[in-house]
Amino acid sequence: MARIDYFFSLLSPFTYLAGMRLEEIAARHGAEVAYRPFDILALSDRLGSPRPADRPQGRKDYRLQDLRRIAHRQGMKINLQPMFWPANPAPASYAVIAAGKAGGGDMGALVHSILRASWAEEKDIADDAVINDCLKAAGFDPSLSFTGLLSGAEAYAANLEEAHARGVFGSPFYITDADERFWGQDRLEDLDLLLAGKL
């Protein structure tokens, strides 16, 4: 069975705009997805890359235009300046990690619902009630947001180390078990082709 290590930040609008396409591709090819939320701001600092707020104005302007165009093409609602962004992504990331360990629910739906809460629903993804609602809607025990704090924090830190060691530099970032790397939601078609043996 093919495996895809999926490195992502719950702050990333481009990760939100990937929707559920990764899960559709994985299902089509019988691939396993390992969800690896990580601290993208800490990674940016390590790599010497400017954080979004510190980027040149021209790049900021382009990012907003690009997000608007992608959302329109995907038929997805997006708020380009969400009320609670950037929220602290750690609590929701811990919950994602705990859910992955617990099993029994839909991981893709959980991740996407948290991203949608931030980028389309004007919700604070650092709020326990928002996280609990997302867990419940995806078929997980809402108490995971509390019981998985310590192990989630440890895994979140480990994911950052692994991301850095494996050459991740943005979100979303997909790495196959053959170490083929794909950065960005606009590279999912290439990932699909690779898994189909056409690339």
C-alpha positions as CSV (number, residue, x, y, z in Angstrom):
1,M,0.0,0.0,0.0
2,A,1.3,3.4,-1.0
3,R,1.8,6.0,1.8
4,I,1.5,9.8,1.7
5,D,3.0,11.8,4.5
6,Y,0.8,14.9,4.6
7,F,2.5,17.9,6.2
8,F,0.2,20.8,6.7
9,S,-0.6,23.9,8.8
10,L,-4.1,24.7,10.0
11,L,-3.2,28.4,9.3
12,S,-2.8,27.8,5.6
13,P,-5.5,29.0,3.2
14,F,-3.9,27.0,0.4
15,T,-4.3,23.9,2.6
16,Y,-8.0,24.8,3.0
17,L,-8.4,25.2,-0.8
18,A,-7.1,21.7,-1.3
19,G,-10.5,20.6,0.0
20,M,-10.9,16.8,0.2
21,R,-9.0,16.1,-3.0
22,L,-6.1,14.4,-1.2
23,E,-8.5,11.9,0.4
24,E,-10.2,11.3,-3.0
25,I,-6.8,10.6,-4.6
26,A,-5.7,8.3,-1.8
27,A,-8.9,6.4,-1.9
28,R,-8.7,6.0,-5.7
29,H,-5.2,4.4,-5.4
30,G,-5.6,2.6,-2.1
31,A,-3.0,4.8,-0.4
32,E,-2.7,5.5,3.3
33,V,-2.5,9.1,4.4
34,A,-0.4,10.1,7.5
35,Y,-1.6,13.5,8.8
36,R,1.3,15.6,10.1
37,P,0.2,19.1,11.3
38,F,3.2,21.3,12.1
39,D,4.0,24.8,13.1
40,I,4.6,26.6,9.8
41,L,5.6,29.9,11.4
42,A,8.4,28.1,13.4
43,L,9.5,26.4,10.2
44,S,9.6,29.7,8.3
45,D,11.8,31.1,11.0
46,R,14.2,28.2,10.8
47,L,14.4,28.5,7.0
48,G,14.9,32.3,7.2
49,S,11.7,32.8,5.2
50,P,9.6,35.9,6.0
51,R,6.3,35.3,7.9
52,P,3.2,36.4,5.9
53,A,2.9,39.7,7.8
54,D,6.6,40.5,7.0
55,R,6.5,39.7,3.3
56,P,6.8,42.5,0.7
57,Q,3.6,44.3,-0.1
58,G,3.5,43.1,-3.7
59,R,3.7,39.5,-2.5
60,K,0.9,40.1,0.0
61,D,-1.3,41.6,-2.7
62,Y,-0.6,38.8,-5.1
63,R,-1.5,36.2,-2.4
64,L,-4.9,37.7,-1.9
65,Q,-5.6,37.8,-5.7
66,D,-4.3,34.2,-6.1
67,L,-6.5,32.9,-3.2
68,R,-9.6,34.6,-4.7
69,R,-9.0,33.1,-8.1
70,I,-8.3,29.6,-6.7
71,A,-11.4,29.7,-4.5
72,H,-13.6,30.8,-7.4
73,R,-12.2,28.0,-9.6
74,Q,-12.8,25.4,-6.9
75,G,-16.3,26.7,-6.1
76,M,-15.3,27.3,-2.5
77,K,-16.2,30.1,-0.2
78,I,-13.2,32.0,1.3
79,N,-12.8,35.0,3.5
80,L,-9.5,36.6,2.5
81,Q,-9.2,38.4,5.8
82,P,-10.8,36.1,8.4
83,M,-11.7,37.6,11.7
84,F,-9.6,35.2,13.9
85,W,-6.6,34.7,11.7
86,P,-3.9,34.0,12.6
87,A,-5.4,32.0,15.5
88,N,-3.2,29.8,17.7
89,P,-3.2,26.5,15.6
90,A,-1.7,24.4,18.3
91,P,-4.9,23.2,20.2
92,A,-6.6,22.2,17.0
93,S,-3.4,20.5,15.8
94,Y,-3.2,18.5,19.0
95,A,-6.8,17.4,18.5
96,V,-6.0,16.3,14.9
97,I,-3.1,14.3,16.2
98,A,-5.2,12.7,19.0
99,A,-7.9,11.8,16.6
100,G,-5.4,10.1,14.3
101,K,-4.2,8.0,17.2
102,A,-7.7,7.2,18.4
103,G,-9.2,6.4,15.0
104,G,-12.8,5.7,14.4
105,G,-13.6,8.9,12.5
106,D,-12.9,10.7,9.2
107,M,-9.5,12.4,9.4
108,G,-9.9,14.2,6.1
109,A,-13.3,15.6,7.2
110,L,-11.8,16.7,10.5
111,V,-8.9,18.6,9.0
112,H,-11.0,20.2,6.4
113,S,-13.7,21.2,8.8
114,I,-11.1,23.0,11.0
115,L,-9.7,24.8,8.0
116,R,-13.2,25.7,6.8
117,A,-14.1,27.1,10.2
118,S,-11.2,29.5,9.9
119,W,-11.4,30.5,6.2
120,A,-15.1,30.3,5.5
121,E,-17.1,30.4,8.7
122,E,-15.4,33.2,10.8
123,K,-14.7,30.9,13.7
124,D,-11.7,30.8,16.1
125,I,-10.0,27.5,15.7
126,A,-8.2,28.0,19.0
127,D,-11.6,27.9,20.7
128,D,-12.4,24.5,22.5
129,A,-16.0,24.6,21.4
130,V,-15.1,25.0,17.7
131,I,-12.6,22.2,18.0
132,N,-15.1,19.9,19.8
133,D,-17.7,20.6,17.1
134,C,-15.3,19.7,14.4
135,L,-14.3,16.5,16.1
136,K,-17.9,15.4,16.7
137,A,-18.9,16.2,13.1
138,A,-16.1,14.0,11.8
139,G,-17.1,11.1,14.0
140,F,-14.5,11.5,16.8
141,D,-15.0,11.8,20.6
142,P,-15.0,15.6,21.4
143,S,-13.1,14.9,24.6
144,L,-10.0,14.2,22.5
145,S,-9.4,17.9,22.5
146,F,-8.6,17.7,26.2
147,T,-7.3,14.2,26.7
148,G,-4.7,14.3,23.9
149,L,-3.0,17.6,25.0
150,L,0.4,16.2,26.2
151,S,0.9,13.6,23.5
152,G,-0.4,16.0,20.9
153,A,2.1,18.7,21.9
154,E,4.9,16.2,21.8
155,A,3.9,14.9,18.3
156,Y,3.3,18.5,17.0
157,A,6.9,19.3,18.0
158,A,8.2,16.1,16.4
159,N,6.3,16.9,13.2
160,L,8.1,20.2,12.9
161,E,11.4,18.4,13.3
162,E,10.5,15.8,10.7
163,A,9.2,18.4,8.3
164,H,12.5,20.3,8.6
165,A,14.6,17.2,8.2
166,R,12.6,16.1,5.1
167,G,12.8,19.3,3.2
168,V,9.3,20.6,3.8
169,F,9.1,24.4,3.3
170,G,5.3,25.2,2.9
171,S,1.8,23.9,3.3
172,P,0.3,21.7,2.1
173,F,3.2,19.4,1.4
174,Y,2.9,15.8,0.3
175,I,5.7,13.2,0.4
176,T,5.2,9.7,-0.9
177,D,7.0,6.6,0.5
178,A,9.3,6.8,-2.5
179,D,10.3,10.4,-1.4
180,E,8.5,12.1,-4.2
181,R,7.6,15.6,-2.9
182,F,4.7,17.8,-3.9
183,W,4.2,21.3,-2.6
184,G,0.8,23.1,-2.9
185,Q,-2.8,22.2,-3.5
186,D,-2.1,22.9,-7.2
187,R,0.2,19.8,-7.4
188,L,-2.4,17.3,-6.3
189,E,-3.0,16.4,-10.0
190,D,0.7,15.5,-10.3
191,L,0.4,13.3,-7.1
192,D,-2.6,11.6,-8.6
193,L,-0.7,10.9,-11.9
194,L,2.3,9.6,-10.0
195,L,0.3,7.1,-7.9
196,A,-1.4,6.0,-11.2
197,G,2.1,5.2,-12.6
198,K,1.7,8.0,-15.3
199,L,4.4,10.4,-14.0
